Amino acid sequence: MSGKILVGTASWSDPGFVERWYPNKMPASDRLSWYAQHFDLVEVNSTFYSVPETRMVERWCAATPNDFTFDVKLHQLFSFHSTKAKLLPPELQRRAETDAKGNIKSTPDLQEALLKRFLLPMSIIRNAGKLGVLLLQLSPAFSPRKHQLSELEPLIEMLSDYDLAIEFRNRNWAVGDHLDSTIDFVRKHRAIFVNVDAPESDHFTVMPSDVDKVTNSKVAYLRLHGRNAKAYVTGKTVAARFDYNYSDTEITEVAERSKKLAQEARELHVIFNNNNLDYAPAYVTGKTVAARFDYNYSDTEITEVAERSKKLAQEARELHVIFNNNNLDYAPRAALCLRKALGQIVRTPAETLELF
């Protein structure tokens, strides 16, 4: 079995995209529609910071074709990140207790109320047939030393009717004896383990790139963070950490990896996440995420990702691959190169011929 491979980026509205990729002076309201001419998948990042209004989500659905897919990142309150009350909907801000630093004291009742509010706009995407997975991007502070996987079970249970992808950001969950127990846990709960392409580093915040696991035969997931090891660990801003531009050879590698992953799932989602110039605050520094994801994949790395994706897609009906290296136009360039490496038809309007 070889599943369908969907390729996209983490966000469609990064400043770098506007400056370098979208046609000059294109209205903001037209960008998603234009993006959807090139990709059939996007990972929504803004939902990590706030619950979207229903009218906004309705516009997303109206701007995209029937076969378009939205993977949506869950609000940061669910992922063990320090969260300010102002990031909650107004009606929940009044209910939330905060500590001396102004961070929310998360409680089961508050999480349940927020999830109920969060799923309202998600139902619009779902009813339109365009909802892919909900992405839980855990904090690096969620470590085996301080936490247990069972702490994720209440959220997993509340989302049992959804496809939930879990991205661990502390490498200790995916090395040594912990790897098997982590994969067993994710598979037991029919969740989707997020595979990554990241720099070669033993730093606890850098997940290993040699782990290719498909835990749900419906969807497999691969996120690409770039390969700038020094910047990833020492970058003072998110932009610096993910500043990497994949080469053609690296893109070919990603394509081959994708094809292998796709053999194990009905779909493989490949997301480029090497973001730069993003306005969203970094979860560590409070500055931009741009520096963290500023990376341009090489041709070789794209080939690696493609092979990894093919392998993951063998275990699920769909594999969602999201590129989040959104510095300048790195992510859409890499994602388009990956689609070519996978043999997918890439529509190239006249405005984008200069990219190739």
C-alpha positions in Angstrom: 0.0 0.0 0.0 1.2 3.5 -0.8 -0.7 6.4 0.7 -1.4 9.8 -0.6 1.2 12.4 0.3 0.0 15.9 1.1 2.6 18.6 1.3 2.3 22.1 2.8 3.8 24.7 5.2 3.2 25.8 8.7 1.1 28.9 8.1 0.4 30.7 4.8 0.7 34.3 5.9 4.3 34.7 7.1 5.9 38.0 6.2 8.6 36.2 4.2 5.9 34.6 2.0 4.4 38.1 1.4 7.7 39.6 0.6 9.2 36.8 -1.6 6.6 34.3 -2.7 3.1 35.9 -3.2 2.5 38.2 -6.2 3.4 41.8 -5.5 0.7 43.8 -3.7 -1.6 40.8 -3.5 -4.4 41.6 -0.9 -4.1 39.6 2.3 -7.6 38.3 1.7 -6.5 36.6 -1.5 -3.4 34.8 -0.2 -5.0 31.6 1.1 -6.8 31.1 -2.2 -3.5 31.6 -4.1 -1.6 29.3 -1.6 -4.3 26.6 -2.3 -3.5 26.8 -6.0 0.0 25.4 -5.1 -0.7 23.1 -2.1 -3.5 20.9 -0.9 -2.5 21.2 2.8 -1.6 23.8 5.3 -0.9 23.7 9.0 -2.7 26.5 10.9 -0.3 28.0 13.5 -2.3 30.9 14.7 -4.6 28.6 16.7 -1.7 27.9 19.1 -2.1 31.5 20.4 -5.9 32.1 20.1 -9.2 30.5 19.3 -10.2 31.6 15.8 -13.6 33.3 15.3 -16.1 31.3 13.3 -16.4 34.0 10.6 -12.7 33.7 10.0 -12.8 29.9 9.7 -15.7 30.2 7.3 -13.6 32.5 5.1 -10.8 29.9 5.2 -13.2 27.2 3.9 -14.6 29.5 1.3 -11.2 30.4 0.0 -10.0 26.8 -0.6 -11.1 24.0 -2.9 -13.2 21.0 -1.8 -10.2 18.7 -1.5 -8.0 21.1 0.6 -6.9 20.0 4.1 -6.3 22.1 7.2 -4.2 20.6 10.0 -4.8 22.7 13.1 -2.4 23.3 16.0 -4.1 23.0 19.4 -4.0 25.9 21.8 -0.8 26.1 23.8 -2.7 25.7 27.1 -3.1 22.0 26.2 0.6 21.4 25.6 2.2 22.3 28.9 3.4 25.7 27.8 3.3 28.7 30.1 0.2 30.6 29.0 -1.0 34.1 29.7 -4.6 34.7 30.4 -4.9 37.2 27.6 -4.5 34.3 25.1 -7.8 32.8 26.3 -11.2 33.8 24.9 -12.6 36.7 27.0 -15.2 34.7 28.7 -12.5 32.3 30.0 -10.0 34.9 31.0 -12.3 35.9 33.8 -12.4 32.3 35.1 -8.7 31.6 34.9 -6.5 31.7 38.0 -2.9 33.0 37.4 0.3 32.7 39.3 2.7 35.4 40.4 4.1 35.6 36.8 0.7 36.0 35.2 0.7 32.4 33.9 -2.6 30.5 33.9 -3.0 27.7 36.5 -4.3 25.0 34.2 -7.1 22.9 35.6 -9.2 20.1 34.1 -12.3 22.3 34.2 -10.5 25.1 32.4 -9.1 22.8 29.8 -12.5 21.2 29.1 -14.1 24.6 28.8 -11.4 25.8 26.4 -11.5 22.7 24.3 -15.3 23.0 24.0 -14.8 26.6 22.8 -11.9 25.6 20.5 -13.9 22.8 18.8 -16.7 25.1 17.7 -14.8 26.7 14.8 -13.2 23.3 14.1 -16.6 21.9 13.5 -17.0 24.3 10.6 -13.8 23.0 8.9 -14.9 19.4 9.7 -18.4 19.9 8.3 -16.7 21.3 5.1 -14.7 18.0 4.8 -11.4 19.9 5.2 -10.2 19.1 8.7 -7.1 17.0 8.8 -5.5 16.5 12.2 -5.4 18.4 15.4 -1.7 18.9 16.3 -0.6 18.8 20.0 2.9 20.4 20.0 4.2 19.7 23.5 6.6 21.9 25.4 10.2 20.8 25.7 9.5 21.1 29.5 7.3 18.1 29.1 10.0 15.6 29.9 10.2 12.0 31.1 11.9 13.2 34.2 9.1 15.5 35.3 6.0 14.1 33.5 4.3 10.9 32.6 2.6 10.1 29.3 -0.6 9.3 31.2 -1.0 13.0 31.8 -2.0 13.3 28.1 -4.8 10.8 28.4 -7.6 13.2 29.5 -7.0 15.4 26.4 -6.7 12.3 24.1 -10.0 11.0 25.5 -11.8 14.3 24.9 -10.5 14.3 21.3 -11.3 10.6 20.7 -13.5 11.6 17.7 -10.7 13.5 16.1 -7.4 12.6 14.5 -4.8 13.8 17.0 -1.1 14.2 16.1 1.4 14.5 19.0 4.7 16.2 18.5 7.2 15.7 21.3 9.7 18.5 21.7 11.9 16.8 24.3 14.2 14.2 22.7 14.3 12.0 25.8 10.9 10.6 24.8 12.3 9.3 21.6 15.7 7.8 22.6 16.9 4.8 24.5 14.3 2.8 26.5 11.8 5.6 26.3 11.3 5.3 22.5 9.4 2.0 22.5 7.2 3.0 25.4 6.4 6.4 23.8 5.5 4.8 20.5 3.4 2.1 22.2 1.5 4.8 24.1 0.8 6.8 21.0 -0.3 3.7 19.0 -2.4 2.4 21.9 -4.4 5.6 21.9 -4.7 5.6 18.1 -2.9 9.0 18.0 -0.4 10.0 15.3 3.3 10.3 16.2 4.9 13.3 14.6 8.2 12.4 12.8 10.7 15.2 12.3 13.5 16.4 10.1 15.8 18.4 12.4 19.5 19.2 12.9 21.9 16.5 14.1 22.2 17.3 17.8 22.0 15.7 21.2 20.4 18.8 22.8 17.3 17.9 24.6 15.1 20.2 22.5 16.1 18.6 19.2 14.2 15.5 18.3 16.0 12.7 16.5 15.5 12.6 12.7 16.2 8.9 12.4 12.9 7.9 14.0 10.2 7.0 11.4 7.1 5.7 13.1 3.6 5.3 11.9 1.2 4.8 14.8 -2.1 5.2 13.0 -2.7 3.6 9.6 -5.0 6.5 8.6 -2.5 9.4 8.8 1.3 9.7 9.2 3.0 13.0 9.9 6.4 14.5 9.1 7.4 18.0 10.1 10.6 19.6 8.8 12.4 22.1 11.0 15.6 22.7 9.0 19.1 21.5 9.8 20.8 24.5 11.3 22.1 22.8 14.4 24.0 25.7 15.9 21.1 28.2 15.4 18.5 25.7 16.6 20.2 25.3 20.0 21.7 28.8 20.5 19.5 31.1 18.5 18.1 33.9 20.7 14.9 34.2 18.6 12.7 31.6 17.0 13.7 33.1 13.6 17.4 32.3 14.2 16.7 28.8 15.4 14.9 27.7 12.2 16.8 29.7 9.6 17.6 27.0 7.0 17.0 26.7 3.3 16.8 23.2 2.0 19.0 22.4 -1.1 17.7 20.5 -4.1 19.6 17.4 -2.9 18.1 17.6 0.6 14.6 18.0 -0.9 15.2 14.8 -2.8 16.1 13.1 0.4 12.9 14.3 2.0 11.0 13.1 -1.0 12.4 9.6 -0.7 11.8 9.5 3.0 8.2 10.6 2.4 7.6 7.9 -0.1 8.7 5.2 2.4 6.5 6.6 5.2 3.6 6.8 2.8 3.7 3.0 2.3 2.4 2.6 5.9 -0.5 5.0 5.9 -3.4 6.1 3.8 -2.1 9.7 3.9 1.2 11.3 4.8 1.2 14.9 5.8 4.6 16.7 5.1 4.9 20.1 6.7 7.8 22.5 6.2 8.3 24.4 9.5 11.6 26.2 8.9 9.9 29.5 9.7 11.5 32.9 9.7 10.0 36.4 10.0 6.9 35.1 11.8 5.1 37.5 14.1 4.0 34.8 16.5 5.9 34.9 19.8 8.5 32.3 20.5 7.5 29.9 23.2 10.9 30.2 24.9 12.1 33.7 24.3 8.8 35.6 23.9 10.2 37.0 20.6 9.6 35.8 17.1 9.5 32.2 15.9 11.1 33.2 12.7 14.7 32.7 13.8 14.0 29.3 15.1 12.7 27.9 11.8 15.0 29.8 9.4 16.2 27.0 7.3 16.4 26.2 3.6 16.4 22.5 2.8 18.9 21.3 0.2 18.1 19.0 -2.6 19.7 16.1 -0.7 17.6 16.8 2.4 14.4 17.0 0.4 15.2 13.6 -1.1 15.7 12.3 2.5 12.3 13.8 3.6 10.6 12.3 0.5 12.0 8.8 1.3 10.9 9.1 4.9 7.5 10.3 3.9 7.0 7.3 1.6 7.9 5.0 4.4 5.5 6.6 6.9 2.7 6.7 4.3 2.8 2.9 4.1 1.2 2.7 7.6 -1.7 5.2 7.2 -4.3 6.2 4.7 -2.9 9.7 4.7 0.5 11.2 5.7 0.4 15.0 6.3 3.8 16.6 5.7 4.1 20.2 6.9 7.0 22.5 6.1 7.4 25.1 8.9 10.7 26.6 7.7 8.9 29.9 7.0 11.9 32.2 6.7 11.4 34.3 3.5 9.9 31.8 1.0 11.9 28.7 2.2 8.9 26.7 3.2 6.8 27.0 0.0 9.9 26.5 -2.2 10.9 23.4 -0.3 7.3 22.1 -0.2 7.0 22.6 -4.0 10.3 20.8 -4.6 9.2 17.9 -2.4 5.9 17.6 -4.4 8.0 17.4 -7.6 10.3 14.8 -6.0 7.3 12.7 -5.1 6.0 12.9 -8.6 3.0 15.0 -7.8 1.6 17.4 -10.3 2.5 21.0 -9.3 0.5 23.8 -10.8 2.8 26.7 -11.6 0.9 29.9 -12.5 2.8 32.5 -14.5 3.5 34.6 -11.4 5.6 31.8 -9.9 7.7 30.8 -12.9 10.6 32.9 -11.5 10.9 30.5 -8.6 12.0 27.7 -10.9 
